[in-house]
């Protein structure tokens, strides 16, 4: 049975939006009904209509998007009740300077 999934994201430079779109395409191919929403355009936070929620946010200077933090704080009871997951996007982790520093 297809799941009804909300994939909400917060992005600064657009990379998190691209990842959210890709995740939506994969889930849709699997047969799920996925609604993708930019947290800045999300009119309401009623999650009762969904069977799962995915939340994604970009990270800048060690903090996630403020609107995503607000969304999570306001919906924490529903997020704990539903299958949910959080993904974090940080371009700093991909920089050459970071890789040199960690000597991976």
N, C-alpha and C positions, 0 to 999 in steps of 0.2 A: 504494500500500500504506500503511495507517495506521501512524503512528509510535506508539511507546509512550513517553510523555513524563512525566518527573517534574518537577513545578513545586513547589519548596520555597521557603518564605518565612519571614521573621522580622518580626514586627510589634509595635509598642508600643501604638498607639492604634486599631488595626484597619484603617487605610487601606490598608496593603500587602496585607492579607488580601482586601479588597474588589477590589483591582486584580488579584490572583492569581486570584480566582474569575472575574472578567470574562475574563481571558486564557484560562483553562481553558474557558469557554463558547465562545469564538471558535475555539479549537483543536478542541474536540469537534465543533462544527458543521462544521468542515473535514474531519472524519472521523478525527481522531487519538484515541487512548486516553490520557487525561490523568489522572494521579494527583496530587492537590494535597495537600501536607503542611506543616503548621506545624512548623518546625524543632524546637520544644520538645516535640513529640509524636512525632517521627521516631525509631523504635526502632532502626533500623540505617542504615548508610550504604553498603550494597552497591548500586552503580549499574549492575552488569553486566546487569541485566534491562531496562534502558531504552535507547532509541535516541537520546534527547536529554534534556538537563536545563536547566531554567530556574531561576534563583535570584534571589530578590528580598529586599530588606531596607530597612527604614526607617532613616533617618539622624537621629541626635540629637547635638547639640553636636559635629558634625564626624566622628562615628564611626558605623559600621554596627553592627547588633545583634551582640553578642558570640557568640551561638550560631551565627549565620550565618558569622561569621569562622572559628569552630572547624570548622563543616561544610566550608567551602571548603578550609581547611588540611588536613583529613583526607582529602578526596576530590579534591585537585588533580590527581592523575595521571589519574583517570577523567574529570574535567571537561576536561582537555586532550585526552583521547582521543576524547571524544564531542562532537557538536555541542552547544554550550552557550552560554548568554547570562546576563547579570546585569542586573537592573534595580534602580534605587535610587529611594526615595520620600522626599522632603523637603518638609514643609509650610512650612518657612521660605522656600523658593524661591517659594512662592505668596503670601507675605504682602505687604500693601500697602507696608510699610516697605522690603522688599527691592526691590520694583519702583520705588519712588521713588528709592532709592539708586543703582540701575543706570541710571536715566533711559532705559529701553527704549522 
